[in-house]
Amino acid sequence: QGIFVTPNHGCYEQVSAQIRAILHRYSPLVEPLSLDEAFLDVSGMEWIYGDPVDMARKIKADIRHELNLTASA
């Protein structure tokens, strides 16, 4: 009864690169864990983007606006 969809790894990699580009706007220190996860070191970035919670909200908004995807932070 299952529906099987052929994966499109090229598309996943392209979107992952787009998300990483957004993350790099906020910190030069981005450590990817997988195609859809990464850690950011935002130490010292508060003077540019506000506190880390505000920064996370901005990142999520950028991903939503530019890629029409939902992100968690």
Backbone as a chain_set.jsonl record, in Angstrom:
{"seq": "QGIFVTPNHGCYEQVSAQIRAILHRYSPLVEPLSLDEAFLDVSGMEWIYGDPVDMARKIKADIRHELNLTASA", "coords": {"N": [[0.82, -1.203, 0.0], [2.176, 1.11, 0.104], [3.561, 4.177, -1.185], [6.098, 4.736, -3.375], [8.686, 6.942, -3.977], [11.002, 8.091, -6.273], [14.165, 9.12, -5.262], [15.809, 12.335, -5.508], [18.811, 13.03, -5.491], [20.574, 14.951, -6.455], [19.059, 17.288, -6.467], [18.606, 17.538, -3.704], [21.227, 18.011, -2.814], [21.744, 20.447, -4.075], [19.877, 22.207, -2.869], [20.746, 21.976, -0.243], [23.252, 23.216, -0.458], [22.393, 25.798, -1.023], [21.129, 26.455, 1.381], [23.34, 26.32, 3.103], [24.779, 28.488, 2.091], [23.166, 30.606, 2.903], [23.459, 30.297, 5.686], [26.175, 30.912, 5.944], [26.149, 33.636, 5.651], [25.693, 34.582, 8.133], [27.637, 33.601, 9.816], [31.077, 32.79, 9.556], [31.861, 30.367, 10.39], [30.651, 27.503, 9.86], [29.531, 24.322, 10.411], [28.703, 21.625, 8.718], [26.523, 18.859, 9.324], [25.005, 17.026, 8.016], [23.059, 16.698, 4.998], [20.949, 18.349, 5.718], [21.46, 19.562, 8.17], [23.342, 21.618, 10.42], [25.923, 23.139, 12.41], [26.437, 26.376, 13.769], [28.913, 28.677, 14.676], [28.405, 31.397, 16.433], [29.718, 33.187, 17.971], [30.59, 36.38, 19.06], [29.177, 37.624, 17.028], [27.0, 39.058, 17.762], [26.982, 41.84, 17.802], [26.474, 42.52, 15.226], [24.12, 41.135, 14.365], [22.36, 41.038, 16.502], [21.019, 39.299, 19.374], [21.623, 35.693, 19.751], [19.156, 34.306, 19.52], [17.546, 36.06, 18.048], [19.076, 36.063, 15.743], [18.76, 33.398, 14.892], [16.048, 33.454, 14.275], [16.109, 35.225, 12.1], [17.633, 33.761, 10.265], [15.935, 31.546, 9.838], [13.791, 32.926, 8.684], [14.993, 33.889, 6.333], [15.52, 31.469, 4.99], [12.908, 30.541, 4.641], [11.812, 32.628, 3.069], [13.508, 32.711, 0.784], [13.776, 30.061, -0.138], [11.413, 28.816, 0.283], [11.068, 26.967, 2.333], [10.71, 25.302, 5.486], [12.517, 25.788, 8.45], [14.247, 24.633, 11.368], [15.57, 25.797, 14.459]], "CA": [[0.0, 0.0, 0.0], [3.057, 2.277, 0.158], [3.89, 4.911, -2.404], [7.541, 4.907, -3.428], [9.09, 8.072, -4.812], [12.421, 8.043, -6.591], [14.847, 10.292, -4.697], [16.564, 13.184, -6.414], [19.933, 13.455, -4.658], [21.128, 16.19, -7.011], [18.226, 18.377, -5.959], [18.882, 17.664, -2.264], [22.545, 18.63, -2.665], [21.632, 21.839, -4.51], [19.168, 22.945, -1.822], [21.651, 21.997, 0.904], [24.249, 24.253, -0.731], [21.711, 27.088, -0.894], [20.945, 26.693, 2.81], [24.66, 26.619, 3.657], [25.126, 29.856, 1.691], [22.435, 31.482, 3.82], [24.099, 30.198, 7.0], [27.474, 31.596, 5.89], [25.933, 35.078, 5.784], [25.601, 34.895, 9.558], [28.863, 33.18, 10.493], [32.006, 32.085, 8.676], [32.118, 29.053, 10.977], [29.497, 26.621, 9.675], [29.955, 22.918, 10.378], [27.603, 20.763, 8.284], [26.441, 17.508, 9.883], [24.386, 16.215, 6.968], [22.501, 17.597, 3.984], [19.967, 19.29, 6.255], [21.798, 19.975, 9.527], [24.65, 22.252, 10.573], [26.178, 23.964, 13.586], [27.055, 27.672, 13.511], [29.542, 29.362, 15.799], [28.001, 32.798, 16.289], [30.428, 33.967, 18.979], [31.025, 37.7, 18.618], [28.354, 38.161, 15.936], [25.855, 39.752, 18.337], [27.025, 43.259, 17.475], [25.953, 42.682, 13.863], [22.796, 40.543, 14.157], [21.565, 40.939, 17.718], [21.315, 38.09, 20.156], [21.532, 34.464, 18.957], [17.767, 33.936, 19.224], [17.14, 36.907, 16.92], [19.804, 35.579, 14.581], [18.092, 32.165, 14.457], [14.789, 33.854, 13.62], [16.449, 35.808, 10.796], [18.047, 32.657, 9.388], [14.718, 30.814, 9.468], [13.016, 33.78, 7.771], [15.686, 33.887, 5.041], [15.281, 30.165, 4.345], [11.488, 30.53, 4.236], [11.588, 33.601, 1.995], [14.288, 32.429, -0.424], [13.668, 28.681, -0.6], [10.055, 28.335, 0.592], [11.227, 25.8, 3.185], [10.653, 25.525, 6.923], [13.737, 25.362, 9.141], [14.211, 24.706, 12.818], [16.842, 26.301, 15.021]], "C": [[0.861, 1.262, 0.0], [3.239, 2.914, -1.205], [5.389, 5.183, -2.364], [7.881, 6.006, -4.421], [10.598, 7.964, -5.044], [13.102, 9.29, -6.05], [15.614, 11.061, -5.762], [17.73, 13.785, -5.622], [20.576, 14.74, -5.163], [20.378, 17.407, -6.517], [18.504, 18.617, -4.477], [20.209, 18.382, -2.038], [22.506, 20.116, -3.038], [20.962, 22.691, -3.421], [20.032, 23.039, -0.564], [22.709, 23.08, 0.727], [23.636, 25.645, -0.597], [21.504, 27.441, 0.584], [22.282, 27.038, 3.452], [25.106, 28.036, 3.299], [24.415, 30.871, 2.585], [23.105, 31.469, 5.191], [25.417, 30.959, 7.032], [27.329, 33.114, 5.919], [26.008, 35.517, 7.242], [26.84, 34.498, 10.34], [29.777, 32.502, 9.479], [32.274, 30.66, 9.161], [30.857, 28.202, 10.959], [30.029, 25.2, 9.561], [28.77, 22.048, 9.987], [27.681, 19.388, 8.951], [25.895, 16.531, 8.855], [23.841, 17.191, 5.934], [21.585, 18.662, 4.586], [20.232, 19.715, 7.697], [23.18, 20.61, 9.552], [24.703, 22.974, 11.91], [26.795, 25.271, 13.115], [27.708, 28.163, 14.786], [29.256, 30.843, 15.593], [28.655, 33.679, 17.352], [30.893, 35.294, 18.384], [30.192, 38.318, 17.52], [27.175, 38.995, 16.444], [25.824, 41.23, 17.936], [26.523, 43.54, 16.063], [24.48, 42.278, 13.787], [21.904, 40.511, 15.389], [21.87, 39.635, 18.436], [21.076, 36.826, 19.33], [20.101, 34.026, 18.633], [17.238, 34.769, 18.056], [17.806, 36.444, 15.632], [19.146, 34.309, 14.024], [16.783, 32.49, 13.745], [15.049, 34.429, 12.228], [16.854, 34.72, 9.801], [16.827, 31.876, 8.912], [13.894, 31.607, 8.474], [13.667, 33.819, 6.387], [15.435, 32.588, 4.282], [13.845, 30.084, 3.84], [11.266, 31.42, 3.018], [12.271, 33.182, 0.69], [14.063, 31.034, -0.996], [12.292, 28.083, -0.392], [10.115, 27.014, 1.377], [11.123, 26.22, 4.648], [11.94, 24.995, 7.542], [13.498, 25.423, 10.642], [15.573, 25.17, 13.301], [16.786, 26.139, 16.529]], "O": [[0.33, 2.369, -0.094], [3.089, 2.266, -2.24], [5.886, 5.795, -1.419], [7.419, 5.995, -5.562], [11.365, 7.767, -4.102], [12.669, 10.405, -6.342], [16.014, 10.505, -6.784], [17.643, 14.915, -5.142], [21.072, 15.535, -4.365], [20.977, 18.43, -6.187], [18.624, 19.762, -4.043], [20.309, 19.256, -1.176], [23.155, 20.941, -2.395], [21.443, 23.777, -3.1], [20.044, 24.072, 0.104], [23.027, 23.789, 1.682], [24.29, 26.568, -0.111], [21.685, 28.591, 0.984], [22.351, 27.958, 4.267], [25.739, 28.711, 4.111], [25.004, 31.879, 2.975], [23.297, 32.525, 5.793], [25.744, 31.585, 8.04], [28.306, 33.812, 6.189], [26.339, 36.663, 7.548], [27.067, 35.019, 11.432], [29.313, 31.731, 8.639], [32.842, 29.846, 8.433], [30.092, 28.185, 11.923], [30.877, 24.911, 8.717], [27.917, 21.756, 10.825], [28.764, 18.828, 9.119], [26.273, 15.36, 8.827], [24.134, 18.385, 5.992], [21.457, 19.755, 4.033], [19.319, 20.182, 8.378], [24.077, 20.206, 8.811], [23.679, 23.367, 12.468], [27.586, 25.283, 12.171], [27.118, 28.074, 15.862], [29.802, 31.467, 14.683], [28.196, 34.793, 17.605], [31.518, 35.319, 17.324], [30.47, 39.444, 17.108], [26.435, 39.572, 15.647], [24.749, 41.8, 17.754], [26.183, 44.679, 15.741], [23.674, 43.004, 13.206], [20.788, 39.998, 15.319], [22.856, 38.959, 18.139], [20.392, 36.885, 18.308], [19.862, 33.438, 17.578], [16.559, 34.243, 17.175], [17.188, 36.431, 14.568], [18.995, 34.172, 12.81], [16.451, 31.873, 12.733], [14.302, 34.155, 11.289], [16.461, 34.758, 8.635], [16.699, 31.579, 7.725], [13.352, 31.041, 7.524], [12.967, 33.785, 5.375], [15.17, 32.603, 3.08], [13.6, 29.61, 2.73], [10.614, 31.018, 2.054], [11.677, 33.286, -0.383], [14.149, 30.843, -2.209], [12.024, 26.967, -0.837], [9.343, 26.086, 1.135], [11.417, 27.364, 4.997], [12.4, 23.902, 7.211], [12.649, 26.176, 11.119], [16.591, 24.962, 12.642], [17.738, 26.492, 17.224]]}, "num_chains": 1, "name": "protein.A"}
